[in-house]
Amino acid sequence: MSIDVKKTIRILKKHLAKTQLPSVSQVAEETADPFRILVSTIISLRTKDQVTMEASGRLFDVIKTPADLARLTHKRIERLIYPAGFYKTKAKTLKKIAGILIDKYDSAVPDTEEQLLSLPGVGRKTANLVLNLGFGIQAVCVDTHVHRVSNRLGWVKSKKPEETERQLMEILPGKEWIAINELLVQFGQTVCRPVGPKCDACPVFLYCKRVGVEKK
């Protein structure tokens, strides 16, 4: 890991120490339950954090286990997680996942990437986040923020999240794999935004290559 990357991570950790964690990380802080982490991650896809927290909270007031989720109708799940993005599709996905967990995994969430990726609606981001937060297994979780910010910083040069994941694994020590998602998500939501990044308020301006950022 280069000196600049080390400094950037150290500065961001200090700068963001009091910033609210991403929604799924908040769920993980409240409970280390892989099932809740999996469910809230599914709900969080293309959904703002506040909506995710509220929708997950309503659902968790009603369910505790895959069996509880499997017993709910699609319509009931839809009502509970609305207005999460694509809530109708997510309701069907969640019910399917509950059935698979019951039938194939004795109601437990699997702890391998291959098994998680076999679940409907679960991609690499979701699988790695569940491994990270649910099981403490080192994996680099790349969402839109991590992909955008790591490219802007000049840490990686990639077109797809899968490429970003691979390149980050090459430059970051394993001890940073879990933390880097929360760090860059927080930074991407508050400072290094998709449109109108706050470069004038950036704590790591000196270490950022600002790839793709138009000069004002």
PyMOL commands that set and color helices and strands:
alter all, ss='L'
color gray80, all
select helices_A, chain A and resi 3-15+23-30+34-44+49-60+66-71+74-81+87-105+113-117+124-135+144-153+161-171+174-190+199-201+205-207
alter helices_A, ss='H'
color red, helices_A
deselect
rebuild
show_as cartoon
